[in-house]
């Protein structure tokens, strides 16, 4: 029963992503469902320390972000603010300060109830500072690409 709920929630996130992509207008809705979007509406700050990559996302109140699917175990922190986050496990409200251990395969739909600072902390064993390369390593932009990543790991 729980597995069925997870699959239903995952399907709803996919449906929401597809709906938003169809509404893409470059102003109110930004993204194509295939690429990681870097836009001034949701500024990112990248910090690199020995084998660690820190990605800070500043979200203004009433902003909605559909994140990529994370390939690896990592930690995220809510430094300031209040977010509602939907994943395949369910919907939860988070009030800063807090942190969560995020499992591989997690995709988040994040809604900012107020101005918020959200930080992901990822392993970076190669000390890569090329953000595009890191994104290819750390996330998949859709479920099919994530499943391909899993299949490669099994071979």
Beta strands, then each sheet from edge to edge (+ up, - down):
strand 1: 44-49
strand 2: 52-59
strand 3: 64-70
strand 4: 74-80
strand 5: 82-87
strand 6: 90-95
strand 7: 98-102
strand 8: 107-112
strand 9: 116-123
strand 10: 139-140
sheet 1: 1+ 2- 9+ 4- 7+
sheet 2: 6+ 5- 8+ 3- 10+
end
